[in-house]
Amino acid sequence: VGVMVLIVVLAVMAGFEREVKSRLLGFSPHIELRKEGVVVTTMDGGVVTGSLAGRGDWGVSLRLEPGPEEPISIPAGDIVSIVGTPLLIREWSDLKERIDEVSEVTESYAQLRDFTILEKSDRFLPVEFRAIDTSNRHQMAALEELILDGGNADIGLDERAVVAESTARNFDISVGDRILLHSARNLQQMGDSWKITDQPLVGKEHAEFLERARADLVKEMVLEDGKEVFQWNFLAGLYDSLDELRNGKIRPSEREALNTILIIFQEGSRSEDEDRFVLEAGSLERVLKHLDLLGQMDREVEDGRLLRGLREVALPRDLEVVGIFSTSQHVMHPAVFVPLATGQELKNMEGGVESFGVRVDDPYKLEEVQDRLEQELGPSWSVRSWQDQHRAWVDLIARERMMMYFALSFIVLVSAFCIMAVIFTITIMKKQEIGVMKALGATPFQVVRVFTFQGSIVGLMGALLGVGLGLLVVHFRDPIYRALKGVGFDVFPAEFHGIDGLPAHVNLNEVAVVGIGASILCVIAALIPAFLTSRRDPARCLRNY
């Protein structure tokens, strides 16, 4: 019984794991490629974005994105911070050719994903969407296999979508319905703008500082040879204070005024004795003019300019649902699949994508392919397999199987103890026969062999019977499952697992390990009482109690 239960449970767990992984790999790339870059903030407040070409004590070398192929160098003394960031992949036709030339790669395709607001019948929910290249036949065929009856995966190039089964159930969506997808980028952009409008004007909040700065500039300025000269320490401190204001959450018109003042300061030069800073004639007048401009700004006017000056806003997309794909609670999955062009509009990424998907011959042997892709693409690319992306889930499934194997092994262990108890009972019942054998010259080894052989036969027959019954139950699992459901006992609810029926996969290696392991345990269990019996005194065994 223990062997049978162990084989059945392991087969069902293996079948469930294969089913879930096949669904995951049906819409996920085996390897995902991302272009990694850095954002460098410099001492003058500038921000430079690009891919890292080199780095050392001297500074960094960057290839600008977008920009020329020739890298630029930024000295270490000019760098304030370096932060990693993913870069947009714009021209991917050449990239696709390079990837497809790598051995074992069967296909590659552009993709992107993000969060969106799904609207249906005045109900809203934030969901994840995934945009796919619908011209890729293999990818569309893999998605088609997940589509439930009554739908299809033909989302074309625009205006159509495929929805997850769980999302369709929550929103009462059927094939042929229409849904609205609102870009989450709109909310972020508008939210940032509204937060700025809650802030007071720089000219009002920092009126005292700006007035003092104005007075100090007039006081500190000295004319020499037609040039305006200031003390270096004074002007450097004022520059840092204005730069801090510029980098805060302020309105674009305020930032523009502060930026102009700082540019005027940057046009000057430090004197030879490095104690003074020299500006061109008229620089002070221009600075005072922009300081006055900050103080004269009207909040309502500037807030109106800010909201009217929002960058291009992505409009909601009205899409027809052409299919619903099956899902499982055990796998993270997108709520909606849309064409690549639709996804680019929703994410304001027209003309580019954020990642590249790669599929290979064997999704379970990816190390060599990953190494080849890393060598081909270089260090500025991130190469992650589906196992890396879902590491926590893969480890959880493996641990579940191991814990189940460990727990059910105790059933086999209890069976071995039962055999030990049976052999103990037999040795007690046969103590006179044992005494006769030893009196006639039987060696302890011969006595051990008799009872060990007897226990081994019982264990071997039990293991074979358990293996046979286990394979039989796995083969007829569906009728057994339907019978259990008929009496109200559903051990594998499809509403939760998203899988119809009871999946199973028989791993012959596991079956062999279970059968042989059970037989060995039974031999050990029979050996212990046999060994103890072989050490008995034959005279005491022949006595009549």
Number of C-alpha atoms within 10 A of each C-alpha: 16 23 26 25 19 26 29 25 18 22 23 18 21 19 18 19 19 15 16 20 14 14 20 20 15 19 21 20 23 24 25 23 23 19 20 17 23 21 18 22 17 18 12 15 16 10 14 16 21 24 24 19 18 13 13 9 8 11 14 19 19 23 20 19 17 13 10 9 10 10 17 14 14 17 13 14 11 14 18 14 12 15 10 14 14 18 22 18 19 15 11 15 10 8 15 17 11 14 20 16 12 14 13 14 18 15 19 26 23 23 22 20 22 17 20 25 18 24 18 15 11 7 9 14 13 14 16 16 25 21 23 25 19 21 13 13 11 15 21 19 14 17 22 19 15 20 21 14 10 10 17 21 25 17 21 14 16 17 16 23 28 27 26 21 22 20 19 19 12 8 16 12 20 17 18 13 13 18 21 18 24 22 23 18 17 21 14 11 14 15 11 12 19 14 11 18 19 10 13 13 22 21 20 16 12 14 15 11 14 20 16 10 17 17 12 14 18 13 10 13 16 15 12 10 8 11 16 19 24 23 17 16 13 14 19 13 11 16 18 13 12 17 18 11 17 21 12 10 15 19 21 16 16 21 19 13 19 24 19 15 22 19 13 16 20 12 11 16 14 15 14 8 7 11 11 16 21 22 21 15 15 11 18 19 11 14 21 19 14 18 20 16 15 22 18 12 16 12 16 10 9 17 20 11 14 18 13 9 11 12 11 9 16 16 12 18 19 16 20 18 26 21 28 30 25 16 25 20 13 15 14 11 17 20 23 25 27 26 23 25 20 24 26 22 17 27 21 17 17 14 12 19 24 18 20 22 22 21 23 19 13 11 15 11 11 19 10 11 18 18 11 13 20 16 11 14 16 11 14 18 19 18 20 17 23 18 16 13 13 14 11 10 15 15 11 12 16 12 12 12 16 12 12 15 16 12 12 17 19 13 16 24 16 12 21 24 17 15 22 22 15 16 23 19 12 14 19 13 11 12 18 18 14 22 21 15 16 20 15 10 10 14 14 17 12 15 18 21 17 12 24 23 15 16 26 21 15 16 25 18 13 21 25 17 16 22 24 15 18 22 18 13 17 22 15 10 18 14 13 14 16 15 13 13 14 10 8 9 12 13 10 16 14 13 12 12 15 17 18 10 14 20 19 21 18 18 13 10 9 14 21 13 11 23 23 16 16 24 24 17 19 28 24 18 25 30 23 16 22 28 17 13 21 22 13 15 13 19 12 12 20 15 10 6 5
